[in-house]
Amino acid sequence: MKRFLLTAVCIILMVFLYSDMLCAGEVKDEALMSVVKKVLGEKTEIIKVEPPEESPVSNWKQIRIWYRTSVGDIPVLFYKSDDGKLYFAGTIFNPEGENLTRKTVGEMIPRKIPIEDMKLNDEYRIGKTEAPVKIVFWLDGTNVSLAIWKELYEIYTKNSDRIVIFLKFLPATTRDINRLFALSCYKGDNIEKGLTVLSDVSPLWGENREGVIDFLKSQGVDLERCEERDVKADMELASTLKLPRGPLVFVNGILLLTSPIKDGISQLSGVELK
C-alpha cells in the first residue's frame, strides 16, 4: 500500500468511524447512508447504491452512489475499509498523479423529461412537427441564450428536414421577463424575426415594461399578440419540473450537456446532421 496509500490518505476529505454501528463485524446499511448524507447533504435524493467493488487501494472497497440533481443523475464514489470500521469520501491519485476516482466513477446520466411534459406550443415552433429530432430550447432572454439560439438556428437551416425547434421561456430577472414578453409578440410565423430583433437590441434593454411597449409600437408590432401569460406559464412549468436556471437545450427529451452543440444533438438523437 505504502506510498500509494499515503497518496490516497493525504487527500481524504472526510473520515467517519462508526464503531457503535458495527454488528458482528458488518456495517449496517444505515451506517453507509449516514456517511452519504453527511457528505452530500440531508436533502439529497439518493437513487441507487451499487454493491461494493474492488478499489485501487488494498483492503478498501469502493461503493458507487447515484444521486439526483436538476441536470441529471450523478455517480460518486465512497470508500470503505474491509473491516467495515472506516469510510472516506475523497479522491484517490496514484504516484504519477492520475486521478483514479475520476477514471472509475462513471459518467453522469443527463436529465430526461418526456416531451409531452414540457407542454410545447406550436406558436413558438420553428420547423415541422414530424421531424425526428425535437429540440426544446428554454431560453432566458440573455445574450448567452441568444448566442445559443444562433448556433441552433444555423444547425436547423442545414437540417430542416430532420430538426424542429420549440421555444420555452425561462427568465430569471424582471428584465428577462420583459424581453421574453416582447418575443411573445412575434409568435407564430414571425418568431424568427422576433429572435432577430431581440438579438439586435442592447443586452440591457428591457429594464422597464414601458420602454419595451414603446419600442414595440415603434416597430409596428400588434400589441394584441403579446402574451405575458405564455411567459408566466413556462416559468410555473419550469418550477414544477424543477429545472435549473437556463438557457437549457433538450434533444428528444434529454438535456444537452456537451459541446459542440451539433455533436451533442447527433449523439443524443442518433441522427447524423449536416
Secondary structure as the mmCIF struct_conf table of DSSP 4:
data_model
#
loop_
_struct_conf.conf_type_id
_struct_conf.id
_struct_conf.beg_label_comp_id
_struct_conf.beg_label_asym_id
_struct_conf.beg_label_seq_id
_struct_conf.end_label_comp_id
_struct_conf.end_label_asym_id
_struct_conf.end_label_seq_id
HELX_RH_AL_P HELX_RH_AL_P1 LYS A 2 CYS A 10
TURN_TY1_P TURN_TY1_P1 ILE A 11 ILE A 11
STRN STRN1 ILE A 12 LEU A 17
HELX_RH_3T_P HELX_RH_3T_P1 SER A 19 MET A 21
STRN STRN2 LEU A 22 CYS A 23
TURN_TY1_P TURN_TY1_P2 ALA A 24 GLY A 25
STRN STRN3 GLU A 26 VAL A 27
HELX_RH_AL_P HELX_RH_AL_P2 ASP A 29 LEU A 40
TURN_TY1_P TURN_TY1_P3 GLU A 42 LYS A 43
STRN STRN4 GLU A 45 VAL A 49
HELX_LH_PP_P HELX_LH_PP_P1 GLU A 50 PRO A 52
STRN STRN5 GLU A 53 GLU A 54
BEND BEND1 PRO A 56 VAL A 57
TURN_TY1_P TURN_TY1_P4 SER A 58 ASN A 59
STRN STRN6 TRP A 60 ARG A 68
BEND BEND2 SER A 70 VAL A 71
STRN STRN7 GLY A 72 SER A 81
TURN_TY1_P TURN_TY1_P5 ASP A 82 ASP A 83
BEND BEND3 GLY A 84 LYS A 85
STRN STRN8 LEU A 86 GLY A 90
STRN STRN9 PHE A 93 PHE A 93
TURN_TY1_P TURN_TY1_P6 PRO A 95 GLU A 96
STRN STRN10 ASN A 99 ASN A 99
HELX_RH_AL_P HELX_RH_AL_P3 LEU A 100 VAL A 105
STRN STRN11 ILE A 109 PRO A 110
STRN STRN12 LYS A 112 LYS A 112
HELX_RH_3T_P HELX_RH_3T_P2 ILE A 115 MET A 118
HELX_RH_3T_P HELX_RH_3T_P3 ASP A 122 TYR A 124
STRN STRN13 ARG A 125 ILE A 126
BEND BEND4 GLY A 127 GLY A 127
TURN_TY1_P TURN_TY1_P7 THR A 129 GLU A 130
BEND BEND5 PRO A 132 PRO A 132
STRN STRN14 VAL A 133 LEU A 139
BEND BEND6 GLY A 141 THR A 142
HELX_RH_AL_P HELX_RH_AL_P4 ASN A 143 LYS A 158
TURN_TY1_P TURN_TY1_P8 SER A 160 ARG A 162
STRN STRN15 ILE A 163 PHE A 169
BEND BEND7 THR A 173 THR A 173
HELX_RH_AL_P HELX_RH_AL_P5 THR A 174 SER A 184
TURN_TY1_P TURN_TY1_P9 CYS A 185 TYR A 186
HELX_RH_3T_P HELX_RH_3T_P4 GLY A 188 ASN A 190
HELX_RH_AL_P HELX_RH_AL_P6 ILE A 191 ASP A 200
BEND BEND8 VAL A 201 VAL A 201
TURN_TY1_P TURN_TY1_P10 PRO A 203 GLY A 206
BEND BEND9 GLU A 207 ASN A 208
HELX_RH_AL_P HELX_RH_AL_P7 ARG A 209 SER A 218
TURN_TY1_P TURN_TY1_P11 GLN A 219 GLY A 220
HELX_RH_3T_P HELX_RH_3T_P5 LEU A 223 ARG A 225
HELX_RH_AL_P HELX_RH_AL_P8 GLU A 228 LEU A 241
TURN_TY1_P TURN_TY1_P12 LYS A 242 LYS A 242
BEND BEND10 ARG A 245 GLY A 246
STRN STRN16 LEU A 248 VAL A 251
TURN_TY1_P TURN_TY1_P13 ASN A 252 GLY A 253
STRN STRN17 ILE A 254 LEU A 255
BEND BEND11 THR A 258 PRO A 260
HELX_RH_AL_P HELX_RH_AL_P9 ILE A 261 SER A 269
#
